[in-house]
Every structure is written in C-alpha cells, then in structure tokens.
Amino acid sequence: MSTALIVLAAGQGSRMNSDLPKVLHQVAGAPLLVHAMKSGAALAPERQVVVVGHGGAQVAEAARRWDDEIQIAEQTEQLGTAHAVAQARPALEGFTGDAIVLYGDTPFISPDTIEQMVQARSAHDVVILGFEAADPGRYGRLVMNGDKLERIVEFKDATEAERAITLCNSGVVCAKAEVLFDLIDKVGNDNASGEYYLTDIVGLAWDTGRSATAVTCAESETMGVNTRAQLAEAEAEFQSKMRAEMLDNGITMTAPETVFFAHDTIVGRDTIIEPNVVFGPEVTVESGATIRAFSHLEGCHVSRGAIIGPYARLRPGAEISEHAHIGNFVEVKNAMIGEGAKANHLTYIGDATIGKGTNIGAGTITCNYDGFFKHHTEIGENAFIGSSTMLVAPVRVGHGAMTGSGSVVTTDVEDGALALGRAKQVNKPKMAFKLMDMLRAKKAAAKKETN
C-alpha cells in the first residue's frame, strides 16, 4: 500500500516568544520540521504535504530545502487540527493509499513506530498513536475496549474518570486518505474550544461502521516542543540517544556527555572523539580517525586515520585525506588536504588544495579573499611551507618546493624551488635606546599635564 505524509506546521508557537515559526527552531542542527519529515521519509511516501500557516513562506522554504518535491498547503485560519488536515485534500487528490498525519513540532516519532501504525491499518480503518504518560497532565485520553479505540477525549472535555486514564493521545494518525477526509467532513466544533478536533474522527469512524485502534510507543518519542525549555529538553533527548548509538557502533568517547552531534552526523567505528567536540550538519568521519578536544566540524569529510585538533575548526568544503593532521587553532574551509599532509599550528587554509605529504608551518595563511572574489591556492606534494608564510591567491607552490619563514608569496613557485619573499632587514645601532627614552619622556609629560 502506498503512503502519503501530511505534516502539520501551521501553528504560531506563541510560547516560544520568537519571531521565528515554531517548527523552524532547531534541534541538532535541523529544524523541528525536518526531524518530523525524516521520520516519515523512511516509508518512502508517494506524496508529502506540509500544511503551513504562521510564517508560511519561511516554513515552505525550509520544507523544500529538505525535499523540493514536497507540496505545500496553507491554513489561513487556525480552526483546529481537523481543519488543518483538510487543507491537504487538494494535494492528495486521486491518492488512494494510506495517509499519515505527523506534527512539525513533534520531532522524535521513530520510523519503526510509523511502520507499526501502517501494519495496524491493515486491520482497522483508523490508527492512533498513543503512549503511557508518566504525568498525563492535559493530554487527550484514549478510551480503549480491548484492542478497540472507542474514542479520544480532550482533557478539557473529559470527566474525572476519563482524566484518570494514563494512555494518552500523541495526535499522530494513520488512515486511508479517502476515509480520513470523509471523516473530517463530519467533524464539528461543538466543544470547549470551538475547534475542529482531529481526534473526533475516532468516534465518527465507529458511527459510520468503521473501526479504530491504537498503537503505543515510548513517551519520549511523542515529545512536543512548545517552549524554549522544551526545545532544550528535545536537544538533550536527541544527544543522549545519539551518544548511546555512537558508543554501540564502536566509537570511543572519553566524555560522551560533552560531545554534540548533528542530526546527520556519520562516524565510522574505532574513531576516537575527545571531550568538548561539536559536530555541525553534514559531517562524515571515516573509521579510525581521531577528533581531539574542543574541535568544531561542519560540512566536512575526515578520512581514515586522520587527526583533527585539539581546538581545530573544519568548515564547509573541508576534505581531509587519510592520515592527514589538522592541529590546534587551525581552520580549514573549502580545501582539500592531501594524504599525510600536516598543518599543526595556528593556520588558516581556505579555498586551497594541499598535496600529499606537504607540511604547512605555523602561522601560514592562504590569503584567498580580495574583498569581492575568492581565489585558489595550490600547493604540490611534499612541499614545505615555512612558518608565517602569506600565500596571496591565486598562487601555486610546486611539488617539493619550499617557502622561507615570514615570506609573502605573490607569484607561482616552480617545483623544487625555494621562495623568499621578505623585506630587507635593517639594523640601526643604539636606535632602540633613543626611541625608548623619547617615548618615556613623552609619557611622563602627558601624565604631568593630566595631573
């Protein structure tokens, strides 16, 4: 059976106290909305619809960055969840498979849980995702009779007996698309909020000769994000799970509680990650690498056996080859570092290609930006770049070439050549003493004048 995703992302999220739409606040380097969409993407849905409202243009842009084939539906009035789902009807015109309703502010529903809902749908017309709540609070309650879900009662409409139920509603729904929209057409707004509740479709299913059931999951999967505090809790929940997964996959972390991963971080086994390392989005680290303490990586690829840090920064486009070393206070951006090459201290390498076995001395800078355009630096294999060399791009240093410490290199250096680009040094005898005496006198005079 084919599936379609309907992701509700129209809420303003006023409790976030933010100009940014709630679903665009990030956990692990990705908007909440993207986390929800990734959960459903494991089913390879035939169609995906995101229902937007507040900040709709921003939300739509973020959704299409994730998948440019996603369809957008707009909820111009906030009249409840059933009304929001109804806005997806035109985008699913002619679709005959199962529709799954997810929420853009509920990022952790697992693909396995959604798969269980799809399987349960083969025996029932409507499947609701529930969870046993440690503190049911104001959640809607699932009223069960065996494996049959008789109805969902919103907290504000529930009796005392119904409020005592601990099986709660996550809001996630699976139903055949035509059945879902048929039931939504029958939903009314005769309730305490005057809204069209998606939860009402359960009772309506039984009224129309259909059946409903519930699938349960861990409460942590249903965590919703409505406040900044809950956003922090969601981040902590994600990081806790990711750290455990990394450890299980053969990664060594000496202080895992200090390491932060992005939603898409990939790390090969036998990699060592020291304390206080941060992974931004789009990072792949191959097996057997070492990421030393206080390093920050984003948009980069680190090959087998490479050593990064401590205190290194890899920016987007950094490609670190096998057994290369990127040391303390070295920044690499949009550059390829060849096999076994080393840049161990206080260096910036941007828009560059560094050859195999080359050594980059401390304080080296590739001067890649002229204020308007970026320019490329190429350094060949087994070259030696002396400390504090300024490489003014575009420039090429050949294979086996060298630069003298303190050089400013503005023209290409041929293979095997030594480049010296220093100004001539001039020593003036006794001038330091005279200069210091003059400055002391000036300082004393200025102090006397002030007093």
Salt bridges, closest charged atoms under 4 A:
GLU61 OE2 - ARG65 NH1 3.22
ASP98 OD1 - ARG121 NE 2.90
ASP105 OD2 - LYS22 NZ 2.69
ASP147 OD2 - HIS124 NE2 3.83
GLU150 OE1 - ARG151 NH1 3.89
GLU160 OE2 - ARG163 NH1 3.87
GLU162 OE2 - ARG151 NH2 2.70
ASP182 OD1 - LYS186 NZ 3.08
ASP182 OD2 - ARG210 NH1 3.22
ASP185 OD1 - ARG89 NH2 2.52
GLU237 OE2 - LYS241 NZ 3.48
ASP264 OD2 - HIS263 NE2 3.81
GLU286 OE2 - HIS301 NE2 2.94
GLU298 OE2 - ARG313 NH2 3.45
GLU319 OE2 - HIS301 ND1 2.75
GLU331 OE2 - ARG315 NH1 2.69
ASP351 OD2 - LYS333 NZ 2.57
ASP370 OD2 - HIS375 NE2 2.93
GLU378 OE2 - ARG396 NE 3.67
ASP415 OD1 - ARG396 NH1 3.49
ASP437 OD1 - ARG440 NH1 3.11
